[in-house]
Amino acid sequence: MTYDTVAETDPAVARALEGERERQNGTLSMIASENHVSEAVMEAQSSELTNNYAEGYPGSRYYGGCRYADEVEQLAIDRAKELWGADHVNVQPHSGSQANMGVYLAVLDPGDKILSLDLTHGGHLSHGHPANFAGQVYDVEQYEVDPETGYLDYEGLRETAEEFDPDVVVSGYSAYPREVDFERIQAAADAVDAYHLADIAHITGLVAAGVHESPVGVADFVTGSTHKTIRAGRGGIIMTSDEYADAIDKAVFPGTQGGPAMHNVAGKAVGFGEALQPEFTEYAEQTVANAKALGERLRSHGLELVSGGTDNHLVLVDLRSSHPDTTGKDVEEALEEAGIVLNANTVPGETRSAFNPSGIRAGTPALTARGFGENACREVADLIVDVIDDPDDEAVVAAVGERVTELTDEYTLYE
Ligand SMILES: *Cc1c(COP(=O)(O)O)cnc(C)c1O
């Protein structure tokens, strides 16, 4: 892809777009929620469908001119059904947060109760944080991970559910490195007659590839994002049974959104098509193998991982025991200087603040997309540790940066 036309009409924006391409090509994204889509997905996302108003659903739109929008959306829906095995799929949510909003609107009234994981323990803003609409409209109680093991405290969740009597129990997380036992959470929700929303935003691709247990057919509602471990471009998705199909479709449109971003739905269709190919299973398996290799190597340098390791695409490092005077933000900033991009993250039992927390979160989906295997991930772990040990040493940061440049030259990304 080129930005030649934008460069002619709008050089300022073109420079920023070129800059971003160079940034992605020349750095290593280890943000656990980021990935790199194919050129085919980007082409579909920049199609003329951005002009089209497709309020409604395939075969039943409010405006004319939706023949091809119908075709594209139906392809996205059919492919999603095949990928995740769901009875009903809505591919219109603009984002994962809006997918969750759709589910809440479908089943909750203002003031109803949500039980979800604490944000500092790996939950998500849209699960009822006070800064999010869900925390302002609904009554929210939180469960936690076991402070000793870093694993979900399923027993505590069950007890809290019995005391709080929620209307919805939310599972699915932003910074949880372990396999989630959705059936066990379903049992806790059943025991108090609550709905179960499994938000698999981070692991959508791992579930599609069968690398993580699926909540589809277990939980009442499954929401996901289409840009994290699956490479279908930015957006959200909701899966449910036929029983709730109408309620979900009405909650997305007209409940919480207007016209769907049909160009992004086209990106989803293409990305889902790619994920149906056998290579995608290999990609998902490699993503997890890479995260394990990364985590083991970090541990071998004396770093502490929350839960001691990982079953999925991310690791969460708690710096407090190995580097008590270094914060996650210090590490994030020094690593970005060296071309390794990840984020500071709160850890269970956080003693600092959300802005300057005690941990870092690192994921392998984007590295795997550009061809990294386990050996390369081990080397990246070594580079990360070099910087964590000496975040203020410019020579160390520069040396790591040089090696990162060699790696990004070897594992090329966008033309
Ligand atoms: C990333 C994420 C979302 C979706 O976020 P958007 O930025 O709105 O797409 C939802 N839930 C969880 C648990 C997430 O990690």
The ligand as an ORCA input file, in Angstrom:
! r2SCAN-3c Opt
* xyz 0 1
  C      -9.309     -5.133     24.819
  C     -10.466     -5.555     25.655
  C     -11.765     -5.188     25.316
  C     -12.097     -4.370     24.107
  O     -11.545     -3.158     24.041
  P     -11.803     -2.148     22.829
  O     -10.604     -1.293     22.913
  O     -13.068     -1.434     23.164
  O     -11.932     -2.921     21.559
  C     -12.819     -5.687     26.057
  N     -12.597     -6.508     27.091
  C     -11.364     -6.903     27.442
  C     -11.206     -7.870     28.564
  C     -10.253     -6.424     26.744
  O      -9.027     -6.800     27.105
*
